[in-house]
C-alpha cells in the first residue's frame, strides 16, 4: 500500500505537467509513457481492492487532473486499450457526464475497434455509466453492441451481463413486460455460464419491477433470494440490497426496520466511500421521516440528498426515483409548497458529513 501511495504522490507532483507538455517528438515521451503506465496499474489495483475503496476514492479525487491528463495522453497517441482499461479501473471512483464522454472518446479510437473482450467489457461499463445520467440512447446502444461482441467471443456470461443494462432501460421506460422478457433471456445465459452474481442481479431487478408496481410482498421475495446468493458468493456488504429491502419494509409499514436497514447501509457506504449511496440512503431516511409525519426533516434530508446527487452528476435508479417522489410528495402535502421548498433549500446547504453523522 505504501508503494501505491508513493506512486499517487508522484502523479500529483509531476504527472499532469509532464503529460501535458509531452508530444510524439518530445524527449519527455518515455517519461510520460512510464507515468501513464504506472497510473493505469494503480487504477487497476484500486478497482481490484474493494475493501480499500475509501482510501482509493480520496486518492483519485486528489488526482483527478492527472487522470484526465493520462486519458488525454492515451487518446492522443491512439492507445485505445490502455484508455479503456484506465476508464474501467478509475471509473469505479468516478461518475457523471464527463465519464460517459471519456468512454465515448476512447471507444471511437481506431485502436479500440477490434472485437475484443476489453472492448466488450468497456461497452458494458460505459452503458452502466450512461444509465446513471439517464442517457437512454447510449445505455441501449452500448449494451446491444456489448452483447453482440460477447456473442462473437462465445461468452455466455458476457452476453448475460449485457442484458443487465437492457433490463435497466426497460425499467426506466416503465415497460415491465419487456423487463421480464429481457431478464429471462439474460438470466438464462448467466445460469448456463454458472454466473451466480449475474443470476442474483436479475432476481434483484425483478424485485425492482415488482416494487415499482407496488407488489411489495413479491419484491421482498425477489430481494431476499438475491441477497442469499450474494451472501453465499461474497462477504461484501450489498448496499443496493440493503437500500431496496429498506424501502420494501417502509412501504409495508415497518418503519423502524426500514430505518435499521438504512442505518446499516449508510454505515457501510461511508466506510467504503460510496458517495452515491450516501445520497440514496439519505433519501431513505427522508422517506422514513415523511412516513412518520416529520415533513420538515424529510424535506431537509431530500435537499441534502438532491445536492449530493447533483454534485456527483448522477440520478437515482428508476424504482428508487419512484419511491423518493412518493415520499417527497407526502412531505410536500404535509408542509405546503412554500415551507417545503424552504426546508429543501436548508438541507441543500447543510454539510453532508454532519447530516450523515446525525442519521447513525
C-alpha positions as CSV (number, residue, x, y, z in Angstrom):
1,X,0.0,0.0,0.0
2,X,2.9,2.4,0.8
3,X,4.3,1.9,-2.8
4,X,0.9,2.8,-4.3
5,X,0.7,5.9,-2.1
6,X,4.1,7.0,-3.4
7,X,3.0,6.5,-6.9
8,X,0.0,8.6,-6.4
9,X,2.1,11.3,-4.8
10,X,4.4,11.2,-7.8
11,X,1.5,11.8,-10.1
12,X,0.2,14.6,-8.0
13,X,3.5,16.3,-8.1
14,X,4.7,15.8,-11.6
15,X,2.3,13.6,-13.7
16,X,-0.1,16.1,-15.1
17,X,2.5,18.6,-16.0
18,X,4.8,16.1,-17.8
19,X,2.0,14.6,-19.7
20,X,0.6,18.0,-20.8
21,X,3.9,19.1,-22.1
22,X,4.7,15.8,-24.0
23,X,4.4,15.4,-27.7
24,X,5.4,12.5,-30.0
25,X,8.5,14.4,-30.9
26,X,9.4,15.4,-27.4
27,X,12.2,13.8,-25.3
28,X,9.6,13.6,-22.5
29,X,7.7,10.9,-24.3
30,X,9.3,8.0,-22.5
31,X,8.8,9.6,-19.1
32,X,5.2,10.3,-19.9
33,X,4.6,6.8,-21.1
34,X,6.1,5.5,-17.9
35,X,3.9,7.8,-15.7
36,X,0.8,6.9,-17.6
37,X,1.6,3.1,-17.3
38,X,2.0,3.5,-13.5
39,X,-1.2,5.4,-13.2
40,X,-3.0,2.7,-15.1
41,X,-1.5,0.0,-12.9
42,X,-2.6,1.9,-9.8
43,X,-6.2,2.3,-11.2
44,X,-6.5,-1.4,-11.9
45,X,-5.1,-2.3,-8.5
46,X,-7.6,0.0,-6.9
47,X,-10.5,-1.5,-8.8
48,X,-9.4,-5.0,-7.6
49,X,-9.4,-3.9,-4.0
50,X,-13.0,-3.1,-2.9
51,X,-12.1,-3.1,0.8
52,X,-9.7,-0.2,0.2
53,X,-12.3,1.8,-1.7
54,X,-12.4,4.7,0.8
55,X,-8.6,5.1,0.5
56,X,-8.5,5.0,-3.3
57,X,-11.6,7.3,-3.6
58,X,-9.7,10.0,-1.7
59,X,-6.6,9.5,-3.9
60,X,-8.5,9.6,-7.1
61,X,-10.3,12.7,-6.0
62,X,-7.0,14.4,-5.4
63,X,-5.5,13.1,-8.7
64,X,-8.4,13.9,-11.0
65,X,-6.4,16.4,-13.1
66,X,-3.7,13.7,-13.6
67,X,-6.3,11.1,-14.5
68,X,-7.6,13.5,-17.2
69,X,-4.0,14.1,-18.4
70,X,-3.3,10.4,-18.6
71,X,-6.5,9.8,-20.6
72,X,-5.7,12.6,-23.0
73,X,-2.2,11.2,-23.4
74,X,-3.5,7.7,-24.3
75,X,-6.2,9.1,-26.7
76,X,-3.7,11.5,-28.4
77,X,-1.4,8.6,-29.0
78,X,-4.2,6.2,-30.0
79,X,-3.5,3.9,-27.0
80,X,-7.1,2.7,-27.0
81,X,-6.7,-0.5,-25.0
82,X,-4.9,1.4,-22.2
83,X,-7.5,4.2,-22.3
84,X,-10.4,1.7,-21.9
85,X,-8.6,-0.2,-19.1
86,X,-7.9,3.1,-17.3
87,X,-11.6,4.1,-17.6
88,X,-12.7,0.7,-16.3
89,X,-10.4,0.9,-13.3
90,X,-10.8,4.6,-12.4
91,X,-14.5,4.6,-13.4
92,X,-15.3,2.9,-10.1
93,X,-14.3,6.1,-8.4
94,X,-15.9,8.5,-11.0
95,X,-19.3,9.2,-12.3
96,X,-21.4,11.7,-14.3
97,X,-21.4,13.1,-17.8
98,X,-17.6,13.5,-18.0
99,X,-17.1,9.8,-17.5
100,X,-19.6,9.0,-20.2
101,X,-17.9,11.4,-22.6
102,X,-14.5,9.9,-21.9
103,X,-15.8,6.4,-22.7
104,X,-17.3,7.7,-25.9
105,X,-13.9,9.2,-27.0
106,X,-12.0,6.0,-26.1
107,X,-14.5,3.7,-27.8
108,X,-14.1,5.8,-31.0
109,X,-10.4,5.4,-31.2
110,X,-9.1,3.4,-34.2
111,X,-7.2,1.1,-31.9
112,X,-10.3,0.0,-30.0
113,X,-12.4,-1.2,-32.9
114,X,-11.3,-4.8,-32.8
115,X,-13.9,-7.1,-31.3
116,X,-12.0,-7.9,-28.1
117,X,-13.1,-8.8,-24.6
118,X,-11.7,-5.5,-23.3
119,X,-14.0,-3.6,-25.7
120,X,-17.0,-5.7,-24.8
121,X,-16.5,-5.2,-21.1
122,X,-15.8,-1.4,-21.6
123,X,-19.1,-1.2,-23.6
124,X,-21.0,-2.7,-20.7
125,X,-19.4,-0.4,-18.1
126,X,-19.9,2.6,-20.4
127,X,-23.5,1.6,-20.7
128,X,-23.9,1.5,-17.0
129,X,-22.3,5.0,-16.6
130,X,-24.7,6.3,-19.3
131,X,-27.7,4.8,-17.4
132,X,-26.7,6.8,-14.3
133,X,-27.1,10.1,-16.2
134,X,-30.4,9.0,-17.8
135,X,-28.8,8.7,-21.3
136,X,-31.1,6.0,-22.6
137,X,-29.7,6.1,-26.1
138,X,-26.1,5.4,-25.2
139,X,-27.2,2.9,-22.5
140,X,-29.1,0.9,-25.0
141,X,-26.7,1.3,-27.9
142,X,-23.6,0.3,-25.9
143,X,-25.4,-2.6,-24.3
144,X,-26.5,-4.0,-27.6
145,X,-23.0,-3.7,-29.0
146,X,-21.6,-5.3,-25.9
147,X,-24.0,-8.3,-26.3
148,X,-23.1,-8.7,-30.0
149,X,-19.4,-8.6,-29.2
150,X,-19.7,-11.1,-26.4
151,X,-21.7,-13.4,-28.7
152,X,-18.8,-13.3,-31.2
153,X,-16.4,-14.2,-28.4
154,X,-18.7,-17.1,-27.3
155,X,-19.0,-15.7,-23.8
156,X,-22.3,-16.7,-22.2
157,X,-21.7,-14.7,-19.0
158,X,-20.7,-11.6,-21.1
159,X,-24.0,-11.9,-23.1
160,X,-26.0,-12.3,-19.9
161,X,-24.4,-9.2,-18.3
162,X,-25.1,-7.2,-21.4
163,X,-28.8,-7.8,-20.8
164,X,-28.5,-6.3,-17.4
165,X,-28.3,-2.8,-19.0
166,X,-31.3,-3.5,-21.3
167,X,-33.3,-4.5,-18.2
168,X,-32.5,-1.2,-16.6
169,X,-33.6,0.7,-19.7
170,X,-36.9,-1.2,-19.8
171,X,-37.5,-0.4,-16.1
172,X,-36.8,3.3,-16.6
173,X,-39.2,3.3,-19.6
174,X,-41.9,1.5,-17.5
175,X,-42.1,-1.5,-19.8
176,X,-42.4,-4.2,-17.2
177,X,-43.3,-6.9,-19.8
178,X,-40.1,-6.2,-21.7
179,X,-38.2,-6.2,-18.5
180,X,-39.4,-9.7,-17.6
181,X,-38.6,-11.0,-21.1
182,X,-35.2,-9.4,-21.1
183,X,-34.5,-10.7,-17.6
184,X,-35.5,-14.2,-18.6
185,X,-33.2,-14.1,-21.6
186,X,-30.2,-12.6,-19.8
187,X,-30.7,-14.9,-16.7
188,X,-30.7,-18.0,-18.9
189,X,-27.3,-17.0,-20.3
190,X,-25.9,-16.4,-16.8
191,X,-27.3,-19.6,-15.4
192,X,-25.8,-21.6,-18.3
193,X,-22.4,-19.8,-17.6
194,X,-22.6,-20.6,-13.9
195,X,-22.5,-16.8,-13.1
196,X,-24.4,-16.6,-9.8
197,X,-23.7,-12.9,-9.3
198,X,-25.4,-12.2,-12.6
199,X,-28.3,-14.5,-11.7
200,X,-28.8,-12.6,-8.4
201,X,-28.8,-9.4,-10.4
202,X,-31.8,-10.4,-12.4
203,X,-33.6,-11.5,-9.3
204,X,-32.9,-8.1,-7.8
205,X,-34.2,-6.4,-11.0
206,X,-37.4,-8.5,-10.9
207,X,-37.8,-7.1,-7.3
208,X,-37.3,-3.6,-8.6
209,X,-40.1,-4.1,-11.2
210,X,-42.4,-5.5,-8.5
211,X,-41.6,-2.6,-6.2
212,X,-42.5,0.0,-8.8
213,X,-45.8,-1.8,-9.3
214,X,-46.4,-1.7,-5.5
215,X,-46.2,-5.5,-5.3
216,X,-44.2,-5.3,-2.1
217,X,-44.5,-8.9,-0.9
218,X,-43.3,-10.1,-4.3
219,X,-40.4,-7.7,-4.4
220,X,-39.3,-8.7,-0.9
221,X,-39.2,-12.3,-2.0
222,X,-37.0,-11.5,-5.0
223,X,-34.7,-9.3,-2.9
224,X,-34.3,-12.0,-0.3
225,X,-33.4,-14.6,-2.9
226,X,-30.9,-12.2,-4.4
227,X,-29.4,-11.5,-1.0
228,X,-29.0,-15.1,-0.2
229,X,-27.0,-15.7,-3.4
230,X,-24.8,-12.6,-2.9
231,X,-24.1,-13.6,0.6
232,X,-23.1,-17.1,-0.5
233,X,-20.6,-15.9,-3.1
234,X,-19.0,-12.9,-1.4
235,X,-18.7,-11.4,2.1
236,X,-19.0,-7.9,0.6
237,X,-21.9,-6.0,2.0
238,X,-24.5,-5.2,-0.7
239,X,-25.5,-1.6,-0.5
240,X,-28.2,-2.0,-3.2
241,X,-29.9,-4.9,-1.4
242,X,-29.9,-3.0,1.9
243,X,-31.4,0.0,0.3
244,X,-34.1,-1.9,-1.7
245,X,-35.2,-4.1,1.2
246,X,-35.3,-1.0,3.4
247,X,-37.8,0.6,1.1
248,X,-39.9,-2.5,0.9
249,X,-40.1,-2.5,4.7
250,X,-41.0,1.1,4.7
251,X,-43.8,0.5,2.1
252,X,-45.1,-2.3,4.2
253,X,-45.3,0.0,7.2
254,X,-42.4,-1.4,9.1
255,X,-40.7,1.9,9.6
256,X,-38.3,1.0,12.4
257,X,-37.0,-2.0,10.5
258,X,-36.6,0.2,7.4
259,X,-34.6,2.7,9.4
260,X,-32.3,0.0,10.7
261,X,-31.6,-1.2,7.1
262,X,-30.9,2.4,6.0
263,X,-28.6,3.0,9.0
264,X,-26.7,-0.2,8.4
265,X,-26.4,0.6,4.7
266,X,-25.3,4.2,5.3
267,X,-22.6,3.0,7.7
268,X,-21.2,0.6,5.1
269,X,-21.5,3.3,2.4
270,X,-19.5,5.7,4.4
271,X,-16.8,3.1,5.2
272,X,-16.5,2.3,1.5
273,X,-16.6,6.0,0.4
274,X,-19.5,5.1,-1.9
275,X,-20.9,8.6,-2.1
276,X,-23.8,7.8,-4.5
277,X,-25.2,5.5,-1.8
278,X,-24.7,8.3,0.8
279,X,-27.3,10.2,-1.2
280,X,-29.5,7.2,-1.7
281,X,-29.6,6.3,2.0
282,X,-30.2,9.9,3.0
283,X,-33.2,9.8,0.7
284,X,-34.2,6.6,2.5
285,X,-34.1,8.5,5.8
286,X,-36.0,11.3,4.3
287,X,-38.7,8.9,3.1
288,X,-38.9,7.3,6.6
289,X,-39.3,10.8,8.1
290,X,-42.1,11.6,5.7
291,X,-43.8,8.3,6.6
292,X,-43.7,9.2,10.3
293,X,-45.2,12.7,9.6
294,X,-41.9,14.6,10.2
295,X,-42.2,16.6,6.9
296,X,-39.6,19.3,7.8
297,X,-36.9,16.7,8.5
298,X,-37.9,14.8,5.3
299,X,-37.6,17.9,3.2
300,X,-34.2,18.8,4.6
301,X,-32.9,15.3,4.0
302,X,-34.2,15.3,0.5
303,X,-32.4,18.6,-0.1
304,X,-29.1,17.2,1.1
305,X,-29.6,14.1,-1.0
306,X,-30.5,16.1,-4.1
307,X,-27.5,18.3,-3.7
308,X,-25.1,15.4,-3.4
309,X,-26.6,13.6,-6.4
310,X,-26.2,16.8,-8.5
311,X,-22.6,17.1,-7.3
312,X,-21.9,13.6,-8.4
313,X,-23.7,14.1,-11.7
314,X,-25.9,11.0,-11.4
315,X,-29.6,10.2,-10.9
316,X,-31.5,7.6,-8.8
317,X,-32.3,4.3,-10.4
318,X,-35.9,4.0,-11.6
319,X,-37.5,2.1,-8.8
320,X,-35.8,4.4,-6.3
321,X,-36.9,7.5,-8.1
322,X,-40.5,6.3,-7.8
323,X,-40.1,5.8,-4.1
324,X,-38.3,9.2,-3.5
325,X,-41.1,11.0,-5.4
326,X,-43.8,9.2,-3.5
327,X,-42.5,10.2,-0.1
328,X,-41.4,13.7,-1.3
329,X,-45.0,14.3,-2.4
330,X,-46.2,13.2,1.0
331,X,-43.9,15.7,2.8
332,X,-44.9,18.4,0.3
333,X,-48.6,17.9,1.1
334,X,-47.9,17.9,4.8
335,X,-45.9,21.2,4.7
336,X,-47.3,23.1,1.8
337,X,-45.2,24.2,-1.2
338,X,-43.5,27.3,0.4
339,X,-42.4,25.7,3.6
340,X,-41.3,22.5,1.8
341,X,-39.1,24.5,-0.6
342,X,-37.6,26.5,2.3
343,X,-36.7,23.3,4.1
344,X,-35.3,21.7,1.0
345,X,-33.0,24.7,0.4
346,X,-31.8,24.5,4.0
347,X,-31.0,20.8,3.5
348,X,-29.1,21.6,0.3
349,X,-26.8,23.9,2.2
350,X,-26.1,21.6,5.2
351,X,-22.6,19.9,5.4
352,X,-23.1,16.3,4.1
353,X,-20.8,14.8,6.8
354,X,-22.8,16.3,9.6
355,X,-26.1,15.2,8.1
356,X,-24.8,11.7,7.7
357,X,-23.5,11.7,11.3
358,X,-26.9,12.6,12.6
359,X,-28.5,9.6,11.0
360,X,-26.4,6.9,12.6
